[in-house]
Amino acid sequence: MSVPYNTGKVKIGSKYVPPKRNYMDEDSELIQSAMLGQTMDFNERKDGLMDVVCKLLIIFIVILFAFLINWIIART
């Protein structure tokens, strides 16, 4: 690391270490809030519910599509 300023006797900033950043993903925040006893607000619950509904809808469409293909193959 280069020294930002040298006065001749004192090297200003020679021991400086930048602060460490804490990057948390959604799962880490959820676990931490549960451990602290905090509850999620309405918007977070709504987003989580919407994710589950969308995933279930996609699974349902894939299964329906598979049955449709099987039905078409069986008829020919």
N, C-alpha and C positions, 0 to 999 in steps of 0.2 A: 504494500500500500504506500502510495506517495504521501509525504508529509505536506499538508496544505500550506503551512506557514512556518518558517524557521527564523527566529529572532537572533540567532547566534548562540544563545544560551538555552532558550526554551523552544522546544518543538511543539507548536500548538497543533493539536489534533492528531498526534502520533498514536494515541491509544484509543481513538474513536472506533467504535464498532457500530454499524448501522443496526437499528432495531429489527428483531425478527418479526416477520409477518405471520399471522395465524389465518390460514385459509381453511375454512370449513365448508364442506358440502352440506346438502340438505339433510342427509342421514345423520351426520355428526351433530348438527344443530338440534335435530329431533331428539337424539339420545341425550344430549346435554340438557335440554329443556326438561326432559322427563326426569333426569336425575336431580335437577334443581327444584322439581315440583311445580314447574310452570305449565300452564295450559296454553294450547294454541288458540289464537283468535279465530273468528268466524271465517275470514278470508282463507286462512291456511287450511281449515277443515274443508271448505268448499273446493279448493284446488285439489286436495287429496281425494275427495269423493269423485270429482270430475275425472281424475286420472284412472281411478278404479273402474268407473262406468265406461270410459273409452276403451280400456283394455278388455273388459268383458265383452263389449260390443264387437271388437275386432276378432276375438276368439270365436264368438257366435257366428260371425260372417264367414270365417275360414271353415268352420265345421259345416255350415250350410252349403258353402261352395263345394266342399269335398263330397257331401251327399248328392248334390246336384250332378257332379261329374260322374259319380258312381251310377246314378240312376240313368244318365244318358248312355253310358257304356253298356249297361245291362239291357237297354232297349234295342241296341243295335246288334 
